[in-house]
C-alpha cells in the first residue's frame, strides 16, 4: 500500500536560535563585567559619563550618592 508523504513544516525555533544565542552571549558578557564597568556603561551621554568617571576617581562612597538632576 502506498502512502502520500506529509510535509512537516519547520519549527519557528530554528529561525530564532541565532537571536537567542546572541542574547545569551550579551547576557554572559554583562555578567562578567565588574561593578565599575557596569556603572560606566549605564551612562546616558558624554556629560553623564564624565560625571560618573569623576565619581569613580573620588572613591566608592561618592559613587553611590544620588546623581544630580540632568539639565
PDB file of N, CA, C and O in Angstrom, chain B, residues numbered from 101:
ATOM      1  N   UNK B 101       0.832  -1.160   0.000  1.00  0.00           N
ATOM      2  CA  UNK B 101       0.000   0.000   0.000  1.00  0.00           C
ATOM      3  C   UNK B 101       0.891   1.243   0.000  1.00  0.00           C
ATOM      4  O   UNK B 101       1.827   1.350   0.793  1.00  0.00           O
ATOM      5  N   UNK B 102       0.594   2.154  -0.879  1.00  0.00           N
ATOM      6  CA  UNK B 102       1.356   3.395  -0.975  1.00  0.00           C
ATOM      7  C   UNK B 102       0.723   4.484  -0.095  1.00  0.00           C
ATOM      8  O   UNK B 102      -0.499   4.586   0.015  1.00  0.00           O
ATOM      9  N   UNK B 103       1.559   5.263   0.501  1.00  0.00           N
ATOM     10  CA  UNK B 103       1.080   6.385   1.314  1.00  0.00           C
ATOM     11  C   UNK B 103       1.643   7.671   0.748  1.00  0.00           C
ATOM     12  O   UNK B 103       2.736   7.682   0.181  1.00  0.00           O
ATOM     13  N   UNK B 104       0.916   8.726   0.897  1.00  0.00           N
ATOM     14  CA  UNK B 104       1.418  10.019   0.443  1.00  0.00           C
ATOM     15  C   UNK B 104       2.272  10.640   1.552  1.00  0.00           C
ATOM     16  O   UNK B 104       1.975  10.510   2.740  1.00  0.00           O
ATOM     17  N   UNK B 105       3.299  11.291   1.141  1.00  0.00           N
ATOM     18  CA  UNK B 105       4.198  11.928   2.105  1.00  0.00           C
ATOM     19  C   UNK B 105       3.536  13.175   2.686  1.00  0.00           C
ATOM     20  O   UNK B 105       2.882  13.941   1.978  1.00  0.00           O
ATOM     21  N   UNK B 106       3.717  13.352   3.946  1.00  0.00           N
ATOM     22  CA  UNK B 106       3.172  14.538   4.614  1.00  0.00           C
ATOM     23  C   UNK B 106       4.336  15.483   4.900  1.00  0.00           C
ATOM     24  O   UNK B 106       5.317  15.103   5.539  1.00  0.00           O
ATOM     25  N   UNK B 107       4.217  16.682   4.432  1.00  0.00           N
ATOM     26  CA  UNK B 107       5.255  17.682   4.641  1.00  0.00           C
ATOM     27  C   UNK B 107       5.140  18.245   6.056  1.00  0.00           C
ATOM     28  O   UNK B 107       4.099  18.785   6.431  1.00  0.00           O
ATOM     29  N   UNK B 108       6.191  18.119   6.822  1.00  0.00           N
ATOM     30  CA  UNK B 108       6.203  18.649   8.187  1.00  0.00           C
ATOM     31  C   UNK B 108       6.879  20.026   8.148  1.00  0.00           C
ATOM     32  O   UNK B 108       8.042  20.134   7.759  1.00  0.00           O
ATOM     33  N   UNK B 109       6.159  21.065   8.546  1.00  0.00           N
ATOM     34  CA  UNK B 109       6.764  22.400   8.494  1.00  0.00           C
ATOM     35  C   UNK B 109       7.894  22.536   9.517  1.00  0.00           C
ATOM     36  O   UNK B 109       7.897  21.869  10.552  1.00  0.00           O
ATOM     37  N   UNK B 110       8.840  23.404   9.209  1.00  0.00           N
ATOM     38  CA  UNK B 110       9.956  23.641  10.119  1.00  0.00           C
ATOM     39  C   UNK B 110       9.451  24.360  11.358  1.00  0.00           C
ATOM     40  O   UNK B 110       8.517  25.160  11.295  1.00  0.00           O
ATOM     41  N   UNK B 111      10.061  24.074  12.445  1.00  0.00           N
ATOM     42  CA  UNK B 111       9.664  24.758  13.676  1.00  0.00           C
ATOM     43  C   UNK B 111      10.233  26.177  13.669  1.00  0.00           C
ATOM     44  O   UNK B 111      11.342  26.394  13.181  1.00  0.00           O
ATOM     45  N   UNK B 112       9.488  27.140  14.202  1.00  0.00           N
ATOM     46  CA  UNK B 112       9.992  28.511  14.206  1.00  0.00           C
ATOM     47  C   UNK B 112      11.180  28.700  15.139  1.00  0.00           C
ATOM     48  O   UNK B 112      11.841  29.736  15.085  1.00  0.00           O
ATOM     49  N   UNK B 113      11.458  27.740  15.976  1.00  0.00           N
ATOM     50  CA  UNK B 113      12.592  27.856  16.899  1.00  0.00           C
ATOM     51  C   UNK B 113      13.922  27.953  16.195  1.00  0.00           C
ATOM     52  O   UNK B 113      14.856  28.559  16.722  1.00  0.00           O
ATOM     53  N   UNK B 114      14.028  27.383  15.040  1.00  0.00           N
ATOM     54  CA  UNK B 114      15.294  27.434  14.315  1.00  0.00           C
ATOM     55  C   UNK B 114      15.602  28.840  13.817  1.00  0.00           C
ATOM     56  O   UNK B 114      16.767  29.235  13.776  1.00  0.00           O
ATOM     57  N   UNK B 115      14.606  29.585  13.448  1.00  0.00           N
ATOM     58  CA  UNK B 115      14.847  30.947  12.961  1.00  0.00           C
ATOM     59  C   UNK B 115      15.217  31.871  14.119  1.00  0.00           C
ATOM     60  O   UNK B 115      15.904  32.872  13.916  1.00  0.00           O
ATOM     61  N   UNK B 116      14.774  31.547  15.311  1.00  0.00           N
ATOM     62  CA  UNK B 116      15.017  32.407  16.467  1.00  0.00           C
ATOM     63  C   UNK B 116      16.332  32.053  17.155  1.00  0.00           C
ATOM     64  O   UNK B 116      16.859  32.860  17.920  1.00  0.00           O
ATOM     65  N   UNK B 117      16.856  30.895  16.905  1.00  0.00           N
ATOM     66  CA  UNK B 117      18.046  30.418  17.611  1.00  0.00           C
ATOM     67  C   UNK B 117      19.235  31.373  17.524  1.00  0.00           C
ATOM     68  O   UNK B 117      19.849  31.635  18.559  1.00  0.00           O
ATOM     69  N   UNK B 118      19.603  31.915  16.351  1.00  0.00           N
ATOM     70  CA  UNK B 118      20.745  32.834  16.342  1.00  0.00           C
ATOM     71  C   UNK B 118      20.511  34.073  17.222  1.00  0.00           C
ATOM     72  O   UNK B 118      21.434  34.545  17.885  1.00  0.00           O
ATOM     73  N   UNK B 119      19.285  34.594  17.228  1.00  0.00           N
ATOM     74  CA  UNK B 119      18.982  35.737  18.077  1.00  0.00           C
ATOM     75  C   UNK B 119      19.092  35.353  19.546  1.00  0.00           C
ATOM     76  O   UNK B 119      19.579  36.132  20.366  1.00  0.00           O
ATOM     77  N   UNK B 120      18.642  34.162  19.867  1.00  0.00           N
ATOM     78  CA  UNK B 120      18.717  33.678  21.237  1.00  0.00           C
ATOM     79  C   UNK B 120      20.151  33.502  21.698  1.00  0.00           C
ATOM     80  O   UNK B 120      20.495  33.822  22.836  1.00  0.00           O
ATOM     81  N   UNK B 121      20.982  32.991  20.806  1.00  0.00           N
ATOM     82  CA  UNK B 121      22.394  32.834  21.150  1.00  0.00           C
ATOM     83  C   UNK B 121      23.054  34.184  21.347  1.00  0.00           C
ATOM     84  O   UNK B 121      23.880  34.341  22.246  1.00  0.00           O
ATOM     85  N   UNK B 122      22.706  35.163  20.521  1.00  0.00           N
ATOM     86  CA  UNK B 122      23.275  36.497  20.673  1.00  0.00           C
ATOM     87  C   UNK B 122      22.850  37.107  22.004  1.00  0.00           C
ATOM     88  O   UNK B 122      23.645  37.765  22.675  1.00  0.00           O
ATOM     89  N   UNK B 123      21.596  36.886  22.383  1.00  0.00           N
ATOM     90  CA  UNK B 123      21.125  37.414  23.659  1.00  0.00           C
ATOM     91  C   UNK B 123      21.862  36.762  24.818  1.00  0.00           C
ATOM     92  O   UNK B 123      22.265  37.440  25.763  1.00  0.00           O
ATOM     93  N   UNK B 124      22.040  35.442  24.747  1.00  0.00           N
ATOM     94  CA  UNK B 124      22.772  34.743  25.796  1.00  0.00           C
ATOM     95  C   UNK B 124      24.219  35.213  25.885  1.00  0.00           C
ATOM     96  O   UNK B 124      24.756  35.386  26.979  1.00  0.00           O
ATOM     97  N   UNK B 125      24.844  35.417  24.732  1.00  0.00           N
ATOM     98  CA  UNK B 125      26.221  35.901  24.718  1.00  0.00           C
ATOM     99  C   UNK B 125      26.313  37.273  25.373  1.00  0.00           C
ATOM    100  O   UNK B 125      27.220  37.531  26.165  1.00  0.00           O
ATOM    101  N   UNK B 126      25.358  38.162  25.036  1.00  0.00           N
ATOM    102  CA  UNK B 126      25.337  39.502  25.624  1.00  0.00           C
ATOM    103  C   UNK B 126      25.096  39.429  27.131  1.00  0.00           C
ATOM    104  O   UNK B 126      25.744  40.145  27.895  1.00  0.00           O
ATOM    105  N   UNK B 127      24.180  38.580  27.560  1.00  0.00           N
ATOM    106  CA  UNK B 127      23.902  38.438  28.989  1.00  0.00           C
ATOM    107  C   UNK B 127      25.126  37.908  29.721  1.00  0.00           C
ATOM    108  O   UNK B 127      25.420  38.347  30.833  1.00  0.00           O
ATOM    109  N   UNK B 128      25.838  36.973  29.114  1.00  0.00           N
ATOM    110  CA  UNK B 128      27.037  36.425  29.738  1.00  0.00           C
ATOM    111  C   UNK B 128      28.118  37.489  29.857  1.00  0.00           C
ATOM    112  O   UNK B 128      28.790  37.574  30.885  1.00  0.00           O
ATOM    113  N   UNK B 129      28.295  38.309  28.810  1.00  0.00           N
ATOM    114  CA  UNK B 129      29.289  39.390  28.861  1.00  0.00           C
ATOM    115  C   UNK B 129      28.936  40.395  29.952  1.00  0.00           C
ATOM    116  O   UNK B 129      29.819  40.877  30.662  1.00  0.00           O
ATOM    117  N   UNK B 130      27.643  40.716  30.089  1.00  0.00           N
ATOM    118  CA  UNK B 130      27.223  41.637  31.143  1.00  0.00           C
ATOM    119  C   UNK B 130      27.493  41.053  32.522  1.00  0.00           C
ATOM    120  O   UNK B 130      27.841  41.782  33.450  1.00  0.00           O
ATOM    121  N   UNK B 131      27.335  39.757  32.655  1.00  0.00           N
ATOM    122  CA  UNK B 131      27.565  39.098  33.937  1.00  0.00           C
ATOM    123  C   UNK B 131      29.040  39.134  34.315  1.00  0.00           C
ATOM    124  O   UNK B 131      29.375  39.212  35.497  1.00  0.00           O
ATOM    125  N   UNK B 132      29.914  39.077  33.331  1.00  0.00           N
ATOM    126  CA  UNK B 132      31.350  39.067  33.599  1.00  0.00           C
ATOM    127  C   UNK B 132      31.912  40.448  33.903  1.00  0.00           C
ATOM    128  O   UNK B 132      33.034  40.553  34.398  1.00  0.00           O
ATOM    129  N   UNK B 133      31.157  41.517  33.620  1.00  0.00           N
ATOM    130  CA  UNK B 133      31.657  42.864  33.889  1.00  0.00           C
ATOM    131  C   UNK B 133      31.722  43.118  35.389  1.00  0.00           C
ATOM    132  O   UNK B 133      30.883  42.632  36.148  1.00  0.00           O
ATOM    133  N   UNK B 134      32.724  43.885  35.808  1.00  0.00           N
ATOM    134  CA  UNK B 134      32.758  44.255  37.213  1.00  0.00           C
ATOM    135  C   UNK B 134      31.843  45.460  37.446  1.00  0.00           C
ATOM    136  O   UNK B 134      31.307  46.033  36.497  1.00  0.00           O
ATOM    137  N   UNK B 135      31.672  45.834  38.702  1.00  0.00           N
ATOM    138  CA  UNK B 135      30.720  46.893  39.056  1.00  0.00           C
ATOM    139  C   UNK B 135      31.074  48.223  38.407  1.00  0.00           C
ATOM    140  O   UNK B 135      30.185  48.948  37.960  1.00  0.00           O
ATOM    141  N   UNK B 136      32.361  48.552  38.350  1.00  0.00           N
ATOM    142  CA  UNK B 136      32.773  49.837  37.789  1.00  0.00           C
ATOM    143  C   UNK B 136      32.465  49.919  36.293  1.00  0.00           C
ATOM    144  O   UNK B 136      31.985  50.948  35.817  1.00  0.00           O
ATOM    145  N   UNK B 137      32.734  48.856  35.559  1.00  0.00           N
ATOM    146  CA  UNK B 137      32.441  48.851  34.122  1.00  0.00           C
ATOM    147  C   UNK B 137      30.940  48.942  33.871  1.00  0.00           C
ATOM    148  O   UNK B 137      30.505  49.656  32.967  1.00  0.00           O
ATOM    149  N   UNK B 138      30.150  48.228  34.661  1.00  0.00           N
ATOM    150  CA  UNK B 138      28.701  48.294  34.523  1.00  0.00           C
ATOM    151  C   UNK B 138      28.194  49.706  34.820  1.00  0.00           C
ATOM    152  O   UNK B 138      27.310  50.216  34.132  1.00  0.00           O
ATOM    153  N   UNK B 139      28.767  50.330  35.853  1.00  0.00           N
ATOM    154  CA  UNK B 139      28.401  51.697  36.231  1.00  0.00           C
ATOM    155  C   UNK B 139      28.679  52.664  35.086  1.00  0.00           C
ATOM    156  O   UNK B 139      27.865  53.544  34.809  1.00  0.00           O
ATOM    157  N   UNK B 140      29.821  52.509  34.416  1.00  0.00           N
ATOM    158  CA  UNK B 140      30.170  53.407  33.309  1.00  0.00           C
ATOM    159  C   UNK B 140      29.322  53.147  32.071  1.00  0.00           C
ATOM    160  O   UNK B 140      28.990  54.090  31.353  1.00  0.00           O
ATOM    161  N   UNK B 141      28.967  51.904  31.804  1.00  0.00           N
ATOM    162  CA  UNK B 141      28.166  51.585  30.610  1.00  0.00           C
ATOM    163  C   UNK B 141      26.720  52.058  30.718  1.00  0.00           C
ATOM    164  O   UNK B 141      26.016  52.138  29.711  1.00  0.00           O
ATOM    165  N   UNK B 142      26.267  52.376  31.950  1.00  0.00           N
ATOM    166  CA  UNK B 142      24.907  52.872  32.131  1.00  0.00           C
ATOM    167  C   UNK B 142      24.781  54.363  31.817  1.00  0.00           C
ATOM    168  O   UNK B 142      23.683  54.916  31.889  1.00  0.00           O
ATOM    169  N   UNK B 143      25.879  55.014  31.474  1.00  0.00           N
ATOM    170  CA  UNK B 143      25.852  56.450  31.177  1.00  0.00           C
ATOM    171  C   UNK B 143      24.961  56.731  29.974  1.00  0.00           C
ATOM    172  O   UNK B 143      24.990  56.006  28.980  1.00  0.00           O
ATOM    173  N   UNK B 144      24.169  57.796  30.079  1.00  0.00           N
ATOM    174  CA  UNK B 144      23.236  58.146  29.008  1.00  0.00           C
ATOM    175  C   UNK B 144      23.888  58.950  27.896  1.00  0.00           C
ATOM    176  O   UNK B 144      23.541  58.784  26.727  1.00  0.00           O
ATOM    177  N   UNK B 145      24.836  59.826  28.251  1.00  0.00           N
ATOM    178  CA  UNK B 145      25.508  60.648  27.244  1.00  0.00           C
ATOM    179  C   UNK B 145      26.911  60.957  27.745  1.00  0.00           C
ATOM    180  O   UNK B 145      27.330  60.455  28.788  1.00  0.00           O
ATOM    181  N   UNK B 146      27.638  61.789  26.997  1.00  0.00           N
ATOM    182  CA  UNK B 146      29.024  62.085  27.327  1.00  0.00           C
ATOM    183  C   UNK B 146      29.140  62.839  28.654  1.00  0.00           C
ATOM    184  O   UNK B 146      30.047  62.566  29.441  1.00  0.00           O
ATOM    185  N   UNK B 147      28.240  63.773  28.907  1.00  0.00           N
ATOM    186  CA  UNK B 147      28.288  64.530  30.161  1.00  0.00           C
ATOM    187  C   UNK B 147      28.058  63.594  31.354  1.00  0.00           C
ATOM    188  O   UNK B 147      28.735  63.702  32.376  1.00  0.00           O
ATOM    189  N   UNK B 148      27.108  62.688  31.213  1.00  0.00           N
ATOM    190  CA  UNK B 148      26.837  61.730  32.279  1.00  0.00           C
ATOM    191  C   UNK B 148      28.045  60.816  32.497  1.00  0.00           C
ATOM    192  O   UNK B 148      28.362  60.467  33.634  1.00  0.00           O
ATOM    193  N   UNK B 149      28.710  60.434  31.423  1.00  0.00           N
ATOM    194  CA  UNK B 149      29.898  59.600  31.529  1.00  0.00           C
ATOM    195  C   UNK B 149      31.001  60.340  32.280  1.00  0.00           C
ATOM    196  O   UNK B 149      31.687  59.741  33.109  1.00  0.00           O
ATOM    197  N   UNK B 150      31.185  61.631  32.003  1.00  0.00           N
ATOM    198  CA  UNK B 150      32.204  62.415  32.698  1.00  0.00           C
ATOM    199  C   UNK B 150      31.915  62.499  34.192  1.00  0.00           C
ATOM    200  O   UNK B 150      32.830  62.387  35.009  1.00  0.00           O
ATOM    201  N   UNK B 151      30.639  62.696  34.555  1.00  0.00           N
ATOM    202  CA  UNK B 151      30.264  62.745  35.969  1.00  0.00           C
ATOM    203  C   UNK B 151      30.556  61.407  36.629  1.00  0.00           C
ATOM    204  O   UNK B 151      31.083  61.364  37.741  1.00  0.00           O
ATOM    205  N   UNK B 152      30.223  60.332  35.962  1.00  0.00           N
ATOM    206  CA  UNK B 152      30.449  59.009  36.531  1.00  0.00           C
ATOM    207  C   UNK B 152      31.938  58.710  36.673  1.00  0.00           C
ATOM    208  O   UNK B 152      32.350  58.090  37.653  1.00  0.00           O
ATOM    209  N   UNK B 153      32.755  59.144  35.701  1.00  0.00           N
ATOM    210  CA  UNK B 153      34.203  58.954  35.811  1.00  0.00           C
ATOM    211  C   UNK B 153      34.770  59.732  37.000  1.00  0.00           C
ATOM    212  O   UNK B 153      35.617  59.224  37.733  1.00  0.00           O
ATOM    213  N   UNK B 154      34.299  60.964  37.184  1.00  0.00           N
ATOM    214  CA  UNK B 154      34.745  61.753  38.338  1.00  0.00           C
ATOM    215  C   UNK B 154      34.386  61.050  39.644  1.00  0.00           C
ATOM    216  O   UNK B 154      35.188  61.023  40.577  1.00  0.00           O
ATOM    217  N   UNK B 155      33.199  60.491  39.710  1.00  0.00           N
ATOM    218  CA  UNK B 155      32.776  59.788  40.919  1.00  0.00           C
ATOM    219  C   UNK B 155      33.658  58.571  41.191  1.00  0.00           C
ATOM    220  O   UNK B 155      33.995  58.286  42.340  1.00  0.00           O
ATOM    221  N   UNK B 156      34.028  57.857  40.130  1.00  0.00           N
ATOM    222  CA  UNK B 156      34.912  56.708  40.334  1.00  0.00           C
ATOM    223  C   UNK B 156      36.287  57.152  40.813  1.00  0.00           C
ATOM    224  O   UNK B 156      36.910  56.472  41.628  1.00  0.00           O
ATOM    225  N   UNK B 157      36.770  58.301  40.307  1.00  0.00           N
ATOM    226  CA  UNK B 157      38.066  58.809  40.749  1.00  0.00           C
ATOM    227  C   UNK B 157      38.022  59.239  42.205  1.00  0.00           C
ATOM    228  O   UNK B 157      39.021  59.107  42.911  1.00  0.00           O
ATOM    229  N   UNK B 158      36.879  59.754  42.677  1.00  0.00           N
ATOM    230  CA  UNK B 158      36.767  60.231  44.049  1.00  0.00           C
ATOM    231  C   UNK B 158      36.640  59.092  45.046  1.00  0.00           C
ATOM    232  O   UNK B 158      37.008  59.250  46.210  1.00  0.00           O
ATOM    233  N   UNK B 159      36.138  57.973  44.622  1.00  0.00           N
ATOM    234  CA  UNK B 159      36.024  56.836  45.526  1.00  0.00           C
ATOM    235  C   UNK B 159      34.638  56.246  45.516  1.00  0.00           C
ATOM    236  O   UNK B 159      33.725  56.793  44.897  1.00  0.00           O
ATOM    237  N   UNK B 160      34.479  55.138  46.196  1.00  0.00           N
ATOM    238  CA  UNK B 160      33.225  54.392  46.160  1.00  0.00           C
ATOM    239  C   UNK B 160      32.092  55.087  46.900  1.00  0.00           C
ATOM    240  O   UNK B 160      30.937  54.944  46.499  1.00  0.00           O
ATOM    241  N   UNK B 161      32.373  55.833  47.963  1.00  0.00           N
ATOM    242  CA  UNK B 161      31.296  56.480  48.719  1.00  0.00           C
ATOM    243  C   UNK B 161      30.561  57.492  47.844  1.00  0.00           C
ATOM    244  O   UNK B 161      29.335  57.587  47.908  1.00  0.00           O
ATOM    245  N   UNK B 162      31.286  58.241  47.037  1.00  0.00           N
ATOM    246  CA  UNK B 162      30.670  59.223  46.145  1.00  0.00           C
ATOM    247  C   UNK B 162      29.883  58.548  45.034  1.00  0.00           C
ATOM    248  O   UNK B 162      28.895  59.092  44.541  1.00  0.00           O
ATOM    249  N   UNK B 163      30.320  57.382  44.650  1.00  0.00           N
ATOM    250  CA  UNK B 163      29.684  56.698  43.528  1.00  0.00           C
ATOM    251  C   UNK B 163      28.225  56.355  43.816  1.00  0.00           C
ATOM    252  O   UNK B 163      27.380  56.406  42.923  1.00  0.00           O
ATOM    253  N   UNK B 164      27.942  56.011  45.042  1.00  0.00           N
ATOM    254  CA  UNK B 164      26.586  55.582  45.374  1.00  0.00           C
ATOM    255  C   UNK B 164      25.692  56.725  45.807  1.00  0.00           C
ATOM    256  O   UNK B 164      24.540  56.496  46.174  1.00  0.00           O
ATOM    257  N   UNK B 165      26.189  57.941  45.773  1.00  0.00           N
ATOM    258  CA  UNK B 165      25.360  59.106  46.078  1.00  0.00           C
ATOM    259  C   UNK B 165      24.393  59.312  44.927  1.00  0.00           C
ATOM    260  O   UNK B 165      24.675  58.860  43.817  1.00  0.00           O
ATOM    261  N   UNK B 166      23.254  59.981  45.143  1.00  0.00           N
ATOM    262  CA  UNK B 166      22.313  60.215  44.042  1.00  0.00           C
ATOM    263  C   UNK B 166      22.918  61.105  42.971  1.00  0.00           C
ATOM    264  O   UNK B 166      23.675  62.031  43.265  1.00  0.00           O
ATOM    265  N   UNK B 167      22.576  60.812  41.733  1.00  0.00           N
ATOM    266  CA  UNK B 167      23.068  61.622  40.609  1.00  0.00           C
ATOM    267  C   UNK B 167      22.397  62.979  40.612  1.00  0.00           C
ATOM    268  O   UNK B 167      21.227  63.083  40.979  1.00  0.00           O
ATOM    269  N   UNK B 168      23.119  64.036  40.206  1.00  0.00           N
ATOM    270  CA  UNK B 168      22.487  65.347  40.124  1.00  0.00           C
ATOM    271  C   UNK B 168      21.457  65.365  39.003  1.00  0.00           C
ATOM    272  O   UNK B 168      21.558  64.587  38.055  1.00  0.00           O
ATOM    273  N   UNK B 169      20.467  66.249  39.105  1.00  0.00           N
ATOM    274  CA  UNK B 169      19.450  66.297  38.032  1.00  0.00           C
ATOM    275  C   UNK B 169      20.082  66.696  36.709  1.00  0.00           C
ATOM    276  O   UNK B 169      20.930  67.588  36.660  1.00  0.00           O
ATOM    277  N   UNK B 170      19.667  66.035  35.643  1.00  0.00           N
ATOM    278  CA  UNK B 170      20.221  66.347  34.328  1.00  0.00           C
ATOM    279  C   UNK B 170      19.631  67.639  33.796  1.00  0.00           C
ATOM    280  O   UNK B 170      18.470  67.957  34.053  1.00  0.00           O
ATOM    281  N   UNK B 171      20.440  68.384  33.050  1.00  0.00           N
ATOM    282  CA  UNK B 171      19.958  69.691  32.531  1.00  0.00           C
ATOM    283  C   UNK B 171      18.889  69.573  31.481  1.00  0.00           C
ATOM    284  O   UNK B 171      18.408  70.586  30.973  1.00  0.00           O
TER     285      UNK B 171
END
